[in-house]
């Protein structure tokens, strides 16, 4: 968290953008980068679910469909 906070404070960007910068520049250990990537995807997916066309997009998503038993 110190790296992300330092990036945000020194560059004047948000903590969210600092997470992206840390990942792009690989400023954290690999394990931390994987965890941050997973966290970002989780948040981005949650944001997408708030959109008005989320249900439409999920119905159109390609791939196998599994039936629940």
Protein Blocks (a to p, Z undefined) as FASTA:
>chain_A
ZZmmmmmmmnopafklmmmmmmmnopacfklmmmmmmmmmmmmmmmmmmpmklmmmmmmp
gcdddddZZ
